[in-house]
Each structure stands twice: as structure tokens, then as C-alpha cells.
Amino acid sequence: MSGLENIEVLMASNEDNTSQGKGWIFDSGSMVHVCSQKELFNSLVVKEEGIVKMVDDSACEVIGTGTVKVLERDRMVRTLEAVRYVPEIYYNLISIRVLDEKECRI
């Protein structure tokens, strides 16, 4: 994949309404952003929204969708939209595909 040489990692922070805890992983295979920590959501609409399939073919239930703010190394706060709340997953995932579709600089 071209362009991966200049990827900057998104850093999480423990400050006010920003992501904390398990951390975030950039995932090139994920079709959506996924977060397992309800307390990280700035807004969350809780309703059954189906499942997300994992790499090992297991499926996890999506409990809702909302927005999460993350604090980057440069101290800029970014908002991830349409983040799926999936309590069963271990890591929070940022979809590179979604960022690319929104023409975000990674």
C-alpha cells in the first residue's frame, strides 16, 4: 500500500471528554470506527444496530452509534463520527477506510 510511510499515530489522552483507557488502533480492514468504552462517547444513540464481524469470523453486537473525541499528539481534538459502540471488543478501532473516504490526512 502506498503512502503508509508517513502515517502519524493518533494518540489518546485522559483529559476531559477525550479518549482514554484501552487506546485506539488504526485498522485498514475495518469498514467502521468501533469503540468498546461507553464513557468515551460524547453522544450516543443506544439501540440495537446489528453486528460487526471480526477477523476470526466471530460476530459482536453493535449496541449504538455516536461521536467520540480524541486528542492528538499536537493537542488538537478531533471528532470521530458514526462510531459503533461494541462492548465486547478489546481494542477501539479507527477505520483508515472511513478516514480516507472523508479525505482526512492520516
Phi, psi and omega in degrees: 000129181278156177086355183284348182295333186253020181293133173254137183278136177281124183260142178264157182227162177262014184272153174003116168047025175246164187295147181206172173089245188294337182087177185235147177235132171287129184236114181282346181263346184282140178270346183217161171281142182224136179225137181259358185250104183303325183292346179276346182283132173278328172218145182208125173260110184271116174194150180297125184232024178100212184225162168242137179271137180261167182303324182276014180074005174283164180234140178238141182284135174271122184268336180181183181221144179192200180244148179226135175262138177234146180257122181274169179302327181279010177074008176278135176267127179246148179249125173266127180256160178056042178277129179278134176268112182228091185301336185283341183280155183272318181252150172276137186243133172253120182282116176297324180300316179294316178299318180296318179298328179271008179057038176281147174277125181258000000 
